[in-house]
Amino acid sequence: GAMGLLLPALRSHMRDAPTAAQLVLAVRMLLPAVPPKPFVLDGGVETLCDAVRAHPTGAVAGVGVRALQMLASLNDVVRASVLEAEVLRKLLVAIETVGA
């Protein structure tokens, strides 16, 4: 399906913030329509975390964190994978840097 195209595209265009923002937004919009298990097994959580780590401020981080929040609310396994990625620590550092 579409998610099978979006995740590889996001991995390929991770460094380009405007393109990554559009792709993360598309992923976020499609999340309610896709089964979570294949998304997680295909590396979707890791890809979203990589995108947020690559762009800890701006649209990629904002939409990416919302998508991760949605995923983390599904079950403990997904929540653990989000927490293990340690993306939250980098976001907190970025927020402190922007606020300083």
C-alpha positions as CSV (number, residue, x, y, z in Angstrom):
1,G,0.0,0.0,0.0
2,A,0.9,3.7,0.2
3,M,2.8,3.3,3.5
4,G,5.1,0.8,1.8
5,L,6.1,3.6,-0.6
6,L,6.2,6.4,2.0
7,L,8.6,4.9,4.4
8,P,11.3,4.2,1.8
9,A,10.8,7.7,0.4
10,L,11.2,9.2,3.8
11,R,14.4,7.2,4.4
12,S,15.8,8.4,1.1
13,H,14.9,12.1,1.5
14,M,15.6,12.3,5.3
15,R,18.1,15.2,4.9
16,D,15.8,17.5,2.9
17,A,13.6,19.1,5.6
18,P,10.7,20.3,3.3
19,T,10.4,16.9,1.6
20,A,10.8,15.1,4.9
21,A,8.0,17.3,6.4
22,Q,5.6,16.4,3.6
23,L,6.4,12.7,3.9
24,V,6.1,12.6,7.7
25,L,2.7,14.4,7.3
26,A,1.6,11.8,4.8
27,V,2.7,9.0,7.1
28,R,0.8,10.6,10.0
29,M,-2.4,11.1,8.0
30,L,-2.3,7.4,6.9
31,L,-1.6,5.9,10.3
32,P,-5.2,5.4,11.3
33,A,-5.9,3.5,8.1
34,V,-3.0,1.0,8.3
35,P,-2.6,-1.9,10.6
36,P,0.1,-1.0,13.2
37,K,1.9,-4.4,13.3
38,P,3.2,-4.2,9.7
39,F,4.1,-0.6,10.1
40,V,6.2,-1.3,13.2
41,L,7.8,-4.4,11.7
42,D,8.7,-2.5,8.5
43,G,10.7,0.0,10.7
44,G,8.1,2.7,10.7
45,V,8.8,3.8,14.3
46,E,12.6,3.9,13.7
47,T,12.1,5.9,10.5
48,L,9.9,8.4,12.3
49,C,12.4,8.7,15.1
50,D,15.2,9.2,12.6
51,A,13.3,12.0,10.9
52,V,12.7,13.7,14.3
53,R,16.3,13.3,15.2
54,A,17.4,14.7,11.9
55,H,15.1,17.7,12.2
56,P,14.5,18.3,15.9
57,T,12.8,21.6,15.3
58,G,10.1,22.6,12.8
59,A,7.4,20.7,11.0
60,V,9.2,17.4,10.8
61,A,9.6,17.2,14.6
62,G,6.1,18.5,15.3
63,V,4.3,16.1,13.0
64,G,6.7,13.2,13.7
65,V,6.2,13.5,17.5
66,R,2.4,13.5,17.0
67,A,2.7,10.3,14.9
68,L,4.9,8.7,17.5
69,Q,2.5,9.7,20.2
70,M,-0.3,8.1,18.3
71,L,1.7,4.9,17.9
72,A,2.8,4.8,21.5
73,S,-0.8,4.9,22.6
74,L,-1.5,1.6,20.8
75,N,0.3,-0.8,23.2
76,D,3.3,-1.4,25.5
77,V,5.5,-2.9,22.8
78,V,5.2,0.1,20.5
79,R,5.5,2.5,23.4
80,A,8.8,0.7,24.5
81,S,10.2,1.0,20.9
82,V,9.5,4.7,20.9
83,L,11.1,5.2,24.3
84,E,14.1,3.1,23.4
85,A,14.8,5.3,20.4
86,E,15.7,8.1,22.8
87,V,14.2,10.7,20.5
88,L,12.6,12.5,23.4
89,R,16.0,13.4,24.9
90,K,17.2,15.0,21.7
91,L,14.0,17.0,21.4
92,L,14.3,18.3,25.0
93,V,17.9,19.4,24.3
94,A,16.7,21.2,21.1
95,I,13.9,23.0,23.0
96,E,16.4,24.1,25.7
97,T,18.8,25.4,23.0
98,V,16.0,27.3,21.2
99,G,14.7,28.8,24.4
100,A,18.2,29.9,25.6
